[in-house]
Structures are given as structure tokens and as C-alpha cells.
């Protein structure tokens, strides 16, 4: 479990800062896209793009684990 968390942390660290922050604010802190947009000083549309990018990386990460 610790190894998996370390790998997940490394994956998040490779993301652009705003993408990583969006993922963390959404999934760990439970903020809405509007709240995230306000915190990051971006539009809600950009938050949606950041989340799509983060989710893609998570899917790729998951597929790497399956190999």
C-alpha cells in the first residue's frame, strides 16, 4: 500500500501544478469546480480541462499497474 501511495504521489508530482492542485482540491478536499476555479483564479471551464487531464493520467497510471 505504501509503495502504491508513493507511486501515486510521483504521478501527481509530474502533473502541471494547476492540474495537480485541481485534482487534490477536488478529490481530497471535495471542492466544487466553482470553488476550485476561484482558488486557482481560472475559469470553471479550465478546471474541467485540468480534471480531464488529471483523470487521463490516472487512467494511464492504473493501466501501468495492470501490466
C-alpha positions in Angstrom: 0.0 0.0 0.0 2.8 2.4 0.9 4.5 1.6 -2.4 1.3 2.4 -4.3 0.9 5.7 -2.5 4.5 6.6 -3.3 3.9 5.9 -7.0 0.6 7.9 -7.0 2.5 10.8 -5.4 5.2 10.6 -8.0 2.5 10.6 -10.8 0.8 13.7 -9.3 4.2 15.4 -9.0 4.7 15.0 -12.7 1.5 16.9 -13.5 1.5 20.6 -14.2 1.0 22.5 -10.9 -2.6 23.7 -11.6 -3.6 20.2 -12.8 -2.3 18.6 -9.7 -3.8 21.2 -7.5 -7.2 20.8 -9.2 -7.1 17.0 -8.7 -6.1 17.4 -5.0 -8.7 20.1 -4.3 -11.4 18.1 -6.0 -10.7 14.5 -4.8 -9.1 15.1 -1.4 -10.8 18.3 -0.2 -14.2 17.8 -2.0 -14.3 21.3 -3.5 -16.7 22.1 -6.4 -15.3 23.2 -9.7 -16.5 26.7 -9.0 -14.6 26.8 -5.7 -11.5 25.4 -7.4 -11.8 28.0 -10.1 -11.9 30.8 -7.5 -8.9 29.4 -5.6 -6.8 29.0 -8.7 -8.0 32.2 -10.4 -9.1 30.4 -13.5 -12.5 29.7 -15.2 -14.6 26.7 -14.4 -14.0 25.6 -18.0 -10.3 25.4 -17.3 -10.9 23.4 -14.1 -12.9 20.9 -16.3 -9.9 20.7 -18.6 -7.5 20.3 -15.8 -9.6 17.5 -14.3 -9.8 15.8 -17.7 -6.0 15.9 -18.0 -5.6 14.6 -14.4 -8.1 11.8 -15.0 -6.4 10.7 -18.1 -3.1 10.5 -16.2 -4.8 8.5 -13.5 -6.2 6.0 -16.1 -2.7 5.7 -17.7 -1.3 5.1 -14.2 -3.9 2.5 -13.5 -3.2 0.7 -16.8 0.6 0.7 -16.0 -0.2 -1.0 -12.7 -2.1 -3.7 -14.5 0.9 -4.7 -16.6 
